[in-house]
Every structure is written in structure tokens, then in C-alpha cells.
């Protein structure tokens, strides 16, 4: 026989409820790789746009457009070359 607590619940029942709450807590904290990559892409877009705006203010629109195109192309080429060297 399991001893009852002051609220009428057994200690085993109380442990099961606390584990359930912890499981829900950890489920909220888990993030998938897709979420993380989407967040990274969003912040990269913010960075490229802000740098382009600063260059547009200081140097002009043509230079800003060049930077706006050059940054993503450079990152894409770097990623593509690193992926091609890893895969056999």
C-alpha cells in the first residue's frame, strides 16, 4: 500500500504529474533545425538590408544595389563549395 499525502495523492501519482509537467516544459524548449535555419535567414536578411541602406546613404544607390546582390551570392557560393567538398 502506498502512503497518502496531505492532499490525498500518493507520492507515485505526484511524481507522474511532475514528470508530465516537465515533459511539456521541455517540449516548449525544443526547436527544430528548420526553425533555427529560418531564424538565421531572417536575421541575415535584416543584416543585408541594413548594410545596403547604410551604403545607400553614404555611397549611393548603385553601390548599395551591388552590395545587396554581392553578399547573398558570396554566401551561397561559399556554402555550395563547402558542401561539394564534404560529399564524396
Biopython code that builds the backbone (N, CA, C, O; Angstrom):
import numpy as np
from Bio.PDB.StructureBuilder import StructureBuilder

atoms = [
    (1, "UNK", "N", (0.845, -1.179, 0.000)),
    (1, "UNK", "CA", (0.000, 0.000, 0.000)),
    (1, "UNK", "C", (0.888, 1.238, 0.000)),
    (1, "UNK", "O", (1.862, 1.308, 0.749)),
    (2, "UNK", "N", (0.548, 2.223, -0.849)),
    (2, "UNK", "CA", (1.315, 3.457, -0.973)),
    (2, "UNK", "C", (0.744, 4.470, -0.003)),
    (2, "UNK", "O", (-0.469, 4.675, 0.031)),
    (3, "UNK", "N", (1.608, 5.117, 0.801)),
    (3, "UNK", "CA", (1.080, 6.093, 1.762)),
    (3, "UNK", "C", (0.520, 7.327, 1.056)),
    (3, "UNK", "O", (1.066, 7.784, 0.052)),
    (4, "UNK", "N", (-0.574, 7.854, 1.595)),
    (4, "UNK", "CA", (-1.209, 9.034, 1.009)),
    (4, "UNK", "C", (-0.561, 10.286, 1.547)),
    (4, "UNK", "O", (-0.063, 10.296, 2.673)),
    (5, "UNK", "N", (-0.561, 11.340, 0.760)),
    (5, "UNK", "CA", (-0.024, 12.628, 1.199)),
    (5, "UNK", "C", (-1.154, 13.459, 1.767)),
    (5, "UNK", "O", (-2.280, 12.980, 1.899)),
    (6, "UNK", "N", (-0.856, 14.701, 2.104)),
    (6, "UNK", "CA", (-1.867, 15.545, 2.731)),
    (6, "UNK", "C", (-3.022, 15.863, 1.781)),
    (6, "UNK", "O", (-4.129, 16.137, 2.244)),
    (7, "UNK", "N", (-2.801, 15.836, 0.506)),
    (7, "UNK", "CA", (-3.858, 16.165, -0.464)),
    (7, "UNK", "C", (-4.610, 14.932, -0.929)),
    (7, "UNK", "O", (-5.514, 15.044, -1.757)),
    (8, "UNK", "N", (-4.265, 13.779, -0.428)),
    (8, "UNK", "CA", (-4.940, 12.569, -0.823)),
    (8, "UNK", "C", (-4.289, 11.888, -2.022)),
    (8, "UNK", "O", (-4.793, 10.862, -2.479)),
    (9, "UNK", "N", (-3.192, 12.420, -2.545)),
    (9, "UNK", "CA", (-2.495, 11.806, -3.673)),
    (9, "UNK", "C", (-1.362, 10.938, -3.137)),
    (9, "UNK", "O", (-0.761, 11.249, -2.109)),
    (10, "UNK", "N", (-1.087, 9.880, -3.825)),
    (10, "UNK", "CA", (0.066, 9.079, -3.447)),
    (10, "UNK", "C", (1.314, 9.751, -4.002)),
    (10, "UNK", "O", (1.220, 10.570, -4.916)),
    (11, "UNK", "N", (2.472, 9.415, -3.466)),
    (11, "UNK", "CA", (3.723, 10.008, -3.951)),
    (11, "UNK", "C", (3.986, 9.589, -5.393)),
    (11, "UNK", "O", (4.550, 10.359, -6.169)),
    (12, "UNK", "N", (3.579, 8.369, -5.756)),
    (12, "UNK", "CA", (3.773, 7.896, -7.122)),
    (12, "UNK", "C", (2.937, 8.734, -8.094)),
    (12, "UNK", "O", (3.416, 9.084, -9.173)),
    (13, "UNK", "N", (1.713, 9.055, -7.729)),
    (13, "UNK", "CA", (0.848, 9.871, -8.577)),
    (13, "UNK", "C", (1.417, 11.277, -8.723)),
    (13, "UNK", "O", (1.386, 11.853, -9.810)),
    (14, "UNK", "N", (1.936, 11.826, -7.631)),
    (14, "UNK", "CA", (2.517, 13.164, -7.670)),
    (14, "UNK", "C", (3.740, 13.188, -8.573)),
    (14, "UNK", "O", (3.921, 14.146, -9.326)),
    (15, "UNK", "N", (4.587, 12.163, -8.522)),
    (15, "UNK", "CA", (5.766, 12.093, -9.382)),
    (15, "UNK", "C", (5.366, 12.023, -10.851)),
    (15, "UNK", "O", (5.992, 12.654, -11.702)),
    (16, "UNK", "N", (4.336, 11.265, -11.142)),
    (16, "UNK", "CA", (3.890, 11.132, -12.524)),
    (16, "UNK", "C", (3.414, 12.478, -13.058)),
    (16, "UNK", "O", (3.686, 12.809, -14.212)),
    (17, "UNK", "N", (2.703, 13.269, -12.236)),
    (17, "UNK", "CA", (2.232, 14.578, -12.677)),
    (17, "UNK", "C", (3.391, 15.546, -12.872)),
    (17, "UNK", "O", (3.375, 16.331, -13.820)),
    (18, "UNK", "N", (4.386, 15.512, -12.009)),
    (18, "UNK", "CA", (5.511, 16.433, -12.163)),
    (18, "UNK", "C", (6.336, 16.083, -13.393)),
    (18, "UNK", "O", (6.853, 16.982, -14.058)),
    (19, "UNK", "N", (6.472, 14.805, -13.709)),
    (19, "UNK", "CA", (7.190, 14.411, -14.918)),
    (19, "UNK", "C", (6.436, 14.894, -16.146)),
    (19, "UNK", "O", (7.051, 15.340, -17.114)),
    (20, "UNK", "N", (5.111, 14.810, -16.118)),
    (20, "UNK", "CA", (4.307, 15.292, -17.235)),
    (20, "UNK", "C", (4.488, 16.778, -17.454)),
    (20, "UNK", "O", (4.589, 17.235, -18.592)),
    (21, "UNK", "N", (4.531, 17.541, -16.357)),
    (21, "UNK", "CA", (4.745, 18.980, -16.479)),
    (21, "UNK", "C", (6.130, 19.273, -17.016)),
    (21, "UNK", "O", (6.291, 20.164, -17.851)),
    (22, "UNK", "N", (7.124, 18.551, -16.560)),
    (22, "UNK", "CA", (8.487, 18.761, -17.051)),
    (22, "UNK", "C", (8.584, 18.402, -18.525)),
    (22, "UNK", "O", (9.277, 19.084, -19.280)),
    (23, "UNK", "N", (7.907, 17.353, -18.942)),
    (23, "UNK", "CA", (7.917, 16.961, -20.343)),
    (23, "UNK", "C", (7.320, 18.037, -21.233)),
    (23, "UNK", "O", (7.831, 18.315, -22.318)),
    (24, "UNK", "N", (6.237, 18.638, -20.767)),
    (24, "UNK", "CA", (5.633, 19.737, -21.538)),
    (24, "UNK", "C", (6.568, 20.926, -21.584)),
    (24, "UNK", "O", (6.667, 21.609, -22.604)),
    (25, "UNK", "N", (7.262, 21.178, -20.465)),
    (25, "UNK", "CA", (8.204, 22.296, -20.417)),
    (25, "UNK", "C", (9.337, 22.084, -21.415)),
    (25, "UNK", "O", (9.714, 23.001, -22.144)),
    (26, "UNK", "N", (9.871, 20.874, -21.441)),
    (26, "UNK", "CA", (10.961, 20.592, -22.371)),
    (26, "UNK", "C", (10.474, 20.597, -23.825)),
    (26, "UNK", "O", (11.229, 20.951, -24.731)),
    (27, "UNK", "N", (9.228, 20.210, -24.043)),
    (27, "UNK", "CA", (8.690, 20.233, -25.407)),
    (27, "UNK", "C", (8.615, 21.665, -25.925)),
    (27, "UNK", "O", (8.827, 21.907, -27.113)),
    (28, "UNK", "N", (8.313, 22.619, -25.037)),
    (28, "UNK", "CA", (8.288, 24.021, -25.440)),
    (28, "UNK", "C", (9.677, 24.529, -25.778)),
    (28, "UNK", "O", (9.832, 25.385, -26.649)),
    (29, "UNK", "N", (10.686, 24.008, -25.097)),
    (29, "UNK", "CA", (12.053, 24.486, -25.309)),
    (29, "UNK", "C", (12.687, 23.920, -26.567)),
    (29, "UNK", "O", (13.601, 24.529, -27.123)),
    (30, "UNK", "N", (12.217, 22.758, -27.029)),
    (30, "UNK", "CA", (12.802, 22.136, -28.218)),
    (30, "UNK", "C", (12.486, 22.941, -29.456)),
    (30, "UNK", "O", (11.356, 23.388, -29.651)),
    (31, "UNK", "N", (13.496, 23.123, -30.293)),
    (31, "UNK", "CA", (13.292, 23.801, -31.567)),
    (31, "UNK", "C", (13.887, 22.937, -32.660)),
    (31, "UNK", "O", (14.928, 22.307, -32.476)),
    (32, "UNK", "N", (13.232, 22.915, -33.766)),
    (32, "UNK", "CA", (13.720, 22.085, -34.853)),
    (32, "UNK", "C", (14.793, 22.825, -35.632)),
    (32, "UNK", "O", (14.947, 24.039, -35.499)),
    (33, "UNK", "N", (15.522, 22.094, -36.434)),
    (33, "UNK", "CA", (16.558, 22.694, -37.264)),
    (33, "UNK", "C", (15.950, 23.657, -38.271)),
    (33, "UNK", "O", (16.565, 24.666, -38.615)),
    (34, "UNK", "N", (14.755, 23.355, -38.741)),
    (34, "UNK", "CA", (14.094, 24.259, -39.689)),
    (34, "UNK", "C", (13.790, 25.606, -39.051)),
    (34, "UNK", "O", (13.954, 26.648, -39.687)),
    (35, "UNK", "N", (13.348, 25.591, -37.801)),
    (35, "UNK", "CA", (13.085, 26.849, -37.102)),
    (35, "UNK", "C", (14.364, 27.671, -36.969)),
    (35, "UNK", "O", (14.362, 28.882, -37.190)),
    (36, "UNK", "N", (15.439, 27.008, -36.610)),
    (36, "UNK", "CA", (16.704, 27.708, -36.432)),
    (36, "UNK", "C", (17.231, 28.257, -37.751)),
    (36, "UNK", "O", (17.744, 29.376, -37.791)),
    (37, "UNK", "N", (17.113, 27.492, -38.824)),
    (37, "UNK", "CA", (17.611, 27.983, -40.112)),
    (37, "UNK", "C", (16.743, 29.119, -40.624)),
    (37, "UNK", "O", (17.259, 30.057, -41.231)),
    (38, "UNK", "N", (15.430, 29.058, -40.395)),
    (38, "UNK", "CA", (14.559, 30.162, -40.795)),
    (38, "UNK", "C", (14.891, 31.436, -40.030)),
    (38, "UNK", "O", (14.875, 32.529, -40.596)),
    (39, "UNK", "N", (15.189, 31.295, -38.754)),
    (39, "UNK", "CA", (15.574, 32.451, -37.956)),
    (39, "UNK", "C", (16.905, 33.031, -38.443)),
    (39, "UNK", "O", (17.067, 34.249, -38.512)),
    (40, "UNK", "N", (17.842, 32.167, -38.775)),
    (40, "UNK", "CA", (19.129, 32.622, -39.290)),
    (40, "UNK", "C", (18.952, 33.374, -40.606)),
    (40, "UNK", "O", (19.541, 34.438, -40.793)),
    (41, "UNK", "N", (18.151, 32.835, -41.515)),
    (41, "UNK", "CA", (17.915, 33.508, -42.791)),
    (41, "UNK", "C", (17.227, 34.859, -42.599)),
    (41, "UNK", "O", (17.541, 35.824, -43.295)),
    (42, "UNK", "N", (16.302, 34.924, -41.669)),
    (42, "UNK", "CA", (15.625, 36.185, -41.388)),
    (42, "UNK", "C", (16.611, 37.230, -40.878)),
    (42, "UNK", "O", (16.578, 38.381, -41.313)),
    (43, "UNK", "N", (17.487, 36.836, -39.959)),
    (43, "UNK", "CA", (18.468, 37.783, -39.432)),
    (43, "UNK", "C", (19.511, 38.160, -40.485)),
    (43, "UNK", "O", (20.011, 39.285, -40.487)),
    (44, "UNK", "N", (19.838, 37.232, -41.372)),
    (44, "UNK", "CA", (20.746, 37.568, -42.470)),
    (44, "UNK", "C", (20.103, 38.607, -43.388)),
    (44, "UNK", "O", (20.773, 39.533, -43.844)),
    (45, "UNK", "N", (18.813, 38.456, -43.659)),
    (45, "UNK", "CA", (18.111, 39.422, -44.491)),
    (45, "UNK", "C", (18.111, 40.801, -43.840)),
    (45, "UNK", "O", (18.333, 41.808, -44.512)),
    (46, "UNK", "N", (17.864, 40.847, -42.543)),
    (46, "UNK", "CA", (17.895, 42.122, -41.824)),
    (46, "UNK", "C", (19.283, 42.753, -41.931)),
    (46, "UNK", "O", (19.401, 43.958, -42.149)),
    (47, "UNK", "N", (20.326, 41.948, -41.779)),
    (47, "UNK", "CA", (21.692, 42.467, -41.850)),
    (47, "UNK", "C", (22.015, 43.001, -43.241)),
    (47, "UNK", "O", (22.600, 44.077, -43.367)),
    (48, "UNK", "N", (21.643, 42.266, -44.283)),
    (48, "UNK", "CA", (21.935, 42.696, -45.658)),
    (48, "UNK", "C", (21.184, 43.980, -45.984)),
    (48, "UNK", "O", (21.745, 44.890, -46.595)),
    (49, "UNK", "N", (19.929, 44.058, -45.582)),
    (49, "UNK", "CA", (19.136, 45.259, -45.852)),
    (49, "UNK", "C", (19.701, 46.456, -45.099)),
    (49, "UNK", "O", (19.805, 47.546, -45.661)),
    (50, "UNK", "N", (20.065, 46.266, -43.835)),
    (50, "UNK", "CA", (20.598, 47.395, -43.063)),
    (50, "UNK", "C", (21.941, 47.869, -43.606)),
    (50, "UNK", "O", (22.185, 49.075, -43.647)),
    (51, "UNK", "N", (22.812, 46.966, -44.023)),
    (51, "UNK", "CA", (24.085, 47.356, -44.618)),
    (51, "UNK", "C", (23.849, 48.071, -45.940)),
    (51, "UNK", "O", (24.521, 49.057, -46.243)),
    (52, "UNK", "N", (22.900, 47.581, -46.725)),
    (52, "UNK", "CA", (22.592, 48.226, -48.003)),
    (52, "UNK", "C", (22.048, 49.634, -47.799)),
    (52, "UNK", "O", (22.376, 50.543, -48.562)),
    (53, "UNK", "N", (21.231, 49.819, -46.790)),
    (53, "UNK", "CA", (20.704, 51.159, -46.501)),
    (53, "UNK", "C", (21.828, 52.102, -46.090)),
    (53, "UNK", "O", (21.877, 53.246, -46.541)),
    (54, "UNK", "N", (22.728, 51.625, -45.238)),
    (54, "UNK", "CA", (23.858, 52.463, -44.831)),
    (54, "UNK", "C", (24.746, 52.822, -46.016)),
    (54, "UNK", "O", (25.219, 53.954, -46.113)),
    (55, "UNK", "N", (24.977, 51.881, -46.909)),
    (55, "UNK", "CA", (25.797, 52.162, -48.094)),
    (55, "UNK", "C", (25.061, 53.105, -49.034)),
    (55, "UNK", "O", (25.688, 53.959, -49.660)),
    (56, "UNK", "N", (23.740, 52.966, -49.145)),
    (56, "UNK", "CA", (22.957, 53.869, -49.994)),
    (56, "UNK", "C", (23.041, 55.303, -49.476)),
    (56, "UNK", "O", (23.095, 56.250, -50.260)),
    (57, "UNK", "N", (23.053, 55.454, -48.168)),
    (57, "UNK", "CA", (23.149, 56.795, -47.582)),
    (57, "UNK", "C", (24.530, 57.390, -47.823)),
    (57, "UNK", "O", (24.647, 58.569, -48.157)),
    (58, "UNK", "N", (25.569, 56.590, -47.657)),
    (58, "UNK", "CA", (26.927, 57.132, -47.738)),
    (58, "UNK", "C", (27.498, 57.144, -49.153)),
    (58, "UNK", "O", (28.166, 58.107, -49.529)),
    (59, "UNK", "N", (27.253, 56.102, -49.949)),
    (59, "UNK", "CA", (27.904, 55.996, -51.259)),
    (59, "UNK", "C", (26.965, 56.171, -52.444)),
    (59, "UNK", "O", (27.387, 56.657, -53.493)),
    (60, "UNK", "N", (25.712, 55.788, -52.301)),
    (60, "UNK", "CA", (24.770, 55.924, -53.407)),
    (60, "UNK", "C", (24.000, 54.646, -53.647)),
    (60, "UNK", "O", (24.306, 53.598, -53.078)),
    (61, "UNK", "N", (22.983, 54.747, -54.510)),
    (61, "UNK", "CA", (22.090, 53.616, -54.754)),
    (61, "UNK", "C", (22.744, 52.508, -55.572)),
    (61, "UNK", "O", (22.508, 51.328, -55.314)),
    (62, "UNK", "N", (23.557, 52.872, -56.548)),
    (62, "UNK", "CA", (24.178, 51.851, -57.390)),
    (62, "UNK", "C", (25.092, 50.946, -56.557)),
    (62, "UNK", "O", (25.044, 49.723, -56.687)),
    (63, "UNK", "N", (25.909, 51.542, -55.715)),
    (63, "UNK", "CA", (26.804, 50.766, -54.861)),
    (63, "UNK", "C", (26.007, 49.919, -53.861)),
    (63, "UNK", "O", (26.387, 48.794, -53.538)),
    (64, "UNK", "N", (24.909, 50.477, -53.387)),
    (64, "UNK", "CA", (24.053, 49.738, -52.460)),
    (64, "UNK", "C", (23.454, 48.501, -53.127)),
    (64, "UNK", "O", (23.368, 47.439, -52.511)),
    (65, "UNK", "N", (23.042, 48.642, -54.383)),
    (65, "UNK", "CA", (22.489, 47.511, -55.116)),
    (65, "UNK", "C", (23.544, 46.424, -55.340)),
    (65, "UNK", "O", (23.246, 45.233, -55.258)),
    (66, "UNK", "N", (24.770, 46.845, -55.621)),
    (66, "UNK", "CA", (25.861, 45.884, -55.807)),
    (66, "UNK", "C", (26.099, 45.088, -54.527)),
    (66, "UNK", "O", (26.244, 43.867, -54.570)),
    (67, "UNK", "N", (26.138, 45.774, -53.399)),
    (67, "UNK", "CA", (26.349, 45.093, -52.111)),
    (67, "UNK", "C", (25.164, 44.193, -51.782)),
    (67, "UNK", "O", (25.340, 43.088, -51.269)),
    (68, "UNK", "N", (23.957, 44.669, -52.079)),
    (68, "UNK", "CA", (22.743, 43.898, -51.799)),
    (68, "UNK", "C", (22.750, 42.578, -52.558)),
    (68, "UNK", "O", (22.240, 41.575, -52.060)),
    (69, "UNK", "N", (23.320, 42.568, -53.750)),
    (69, "UNK", "CA", (23.408, 41.338, -54.551)),
    (69, "UNK", "C", (24.653, 40.529, -54.187)),
    (69, "UNK", "O", (24.609, 39.299, -54.160)),
    (70, "UNK", "N", (25.755, 41.212, -53.910)),
    (70, "UNK", "CA", (27.039, 40.522, -53.700)),
    (70, "UNK", "C", (27.063, 39.697, -52.413)),
    (70, "UNK", "O", (27.639, 38.609, -52.404)),
    (71, "UNK", "N", (26.466, 40.172, -51.347)),
    (71, "UNK", "CA", (26.535, 39.451, -50.066)),
    (71, "UNK", "C", (25.845, 38.086, -50.156)),
    (71, "UNK", "O", (26.472, 37.087, -49.802)),
    (72, "UNK", "N", (24.596, 37.987, -50.606)),
    (72, "UNK", "CA", (23.970, 36.656, -50.698)),
    (72, "UNK", "C", (24.651, 35.734, -51.706)),
    (72, "UNK", "O", (24.744, 34.528, -51.479)),
    (73, "UNK", "N", (25.130, 36.297, -52.826)),
    (73, "UNK", "CA", (25.807, 35.465, -53.825)),
    (73, "UNK", "C", (27.098, 34.891, -53.247)),
    (73, "UNK", "O", (27.400, 33.714, -53.447)),
    (74, "UNK", "N", (27.856, 35.716, -52.533)),
    (74, "UNK", "CA", (29.091, 35.242, -51.902)),
    (74, "UNK", "C", (28.803, 34.150, -50.876)),
    (74, "UNK", "O", (29.501, 33.137, -50.835)),
    (75, "UNK", "N", (27.786, 34.349, -50.056)),
    (75, "UNK", "CA", (27.430, 33.332, -49.062)),
    (75, "UNK", "C", (26.956, 32.041, -49.725)),
    (75, "UNK", "O", (27.290, 30.950, -49.265)),
    (76, "UNK", "N", (26.188, 32.158, -50.793)),
    (76, "UNK", "CA", (25.698, 30.965, -51.495)),
    (76, "UNK", "C", (26.844, 30.195, -52.141)),
    (76, "UNK", "O", (26.882, 28.966, -52.069)),
    (77, "UNK", "N", (27.779, 30.904, -52.771)),
    (77, "UNK", "CA", (28.927, 30.233, -53.380)),
    (77, "UNK", "C", (29.816, 29.566, -52.334)),
    (77, "UNK", "O", (30.324, 28.467, -52.557)),
    (78, "UNK", "N", (30.004, 30.226, -51.202)),
    (78, "UNK", "CA", (30.802, 29.641, -50.124)),
    (78, "UNK", "C", (30.146, 28.377, -49.588)),
    (78, "UNK", "O", (30.815, 27.366, -49.375)),
    (79, "UNK", "N", (28.836, 28.435, -49.370)),
    (79, "UNK", "CA", (28.114, 27.262, -48.882)),
    (79, "UNK", "C", (28.153, 26.136, -49.902)),
    (79, "UNK", "O", (28.349, 24.977, -49.536)),
    (80, "UNK", "N", (27.969, 26.459, -51.173)),
    (80, "UNK", "CA", (27.989, 25.434, -52.209)),
    (80, "UNK", "C", (29.358, 24.772, -52.322)),
    (80, "UNK", "O", (29.450, 23.560, -52.519)),
    (81, "UNK", "N", (30.414, 25.558, -52.199)),
    (81, "UNK", "CA", (31.751, 24.960, -52.297)),
    (81, "UNK", "C", (32.068, 24.108, -51.077)),
    (81, "UNK", "O", (32.751, 23.091, -51.199)),
    (82, "UNK", "N", (31.586, 24.503, -49.907)),
    (82, "UNK", "CA", (31.847, 23.692, -48.714)),
    (82, "UNK", "C", (31.037, 22.390, -48.748)),
    (82, "UNK", "O", (31.507, 21.359, -48.267)),
    (83, "UNK", "N", (29.842, 22.431, -49.304)),
    (83, "UNK", "CA", (29.021, 21.224, -49.411)),
    (83, "UNK", "C", (29.623, 20.267, -50.431)),
    (83, "UNK", "O", (29.632, 19.054, -50.218)),
    (84, "UNK", "N", (30.121, 20.801, -51.528)),
    (84, "UNK", "CA", (30.681, 19.926, -52.567)),
    (84, "UNK", "C", (31.975, 19.266, -52.122)),
    (84, "UNK", "O", (32.298, 18.185, -52.614)),
    (85, "UNK", "N", (32.724, 19.866, -51.220)),
    (85, "UNK", "CA", (33.954, 19.237, -50.728)),
    (85, "UNK", "C", (33.664, 18.175, -49.684)),
    (85, "UNK", "O", (34.468, 17.263, -49.493)),
    (86, "UNK", "N", (32.530, 18.277, -49.004)),
    (86, "UNK", "CA", (32.193, 17.309, -47.951)),
    (86, "UNK", "C", (31.623, 16.030, -48.538)),
    (86, "UNK", "O", (31.980, 14.938, -48.095)),
    (87, "UNK", "N", (30.742, 16.143, -49.529)),
    (87, "UNK", "CA", (30.115, 14.953, -50.090)),
    (87, "UNK", "C", (31.087, 14.230, -51.028)),
    (87, "UNK", "O", (31.780, 14.869, -51.820)),
    (88, "UNK", "N", (31.136, 12.904, -50.937)),
    (88, "UNK", "CA", (32.096, 12.160, -51.777)),
    (88, "UNK", "C", (31.678, 12.054, -53.221)),
    (88, "UNK", "O", (32.392, 11.457, -54.027)),
]
sb = StructureBuilder()
sb.init_structure("model")
sb.init_model(0)
sb.init_chain("A")
sb.init_seg("    ")
for serial, (resi, resn, name, xyz) in enumerate(atoms, 1):
    if name == "N":
        sb.init_residue(resn, " ", resi, " ")
    sb.init_atom(name, np.array(xyz, "f"), 0.0, 1.0, " ", f" {name:<3s}", serial, name[0])
structure = sb.get_structure()
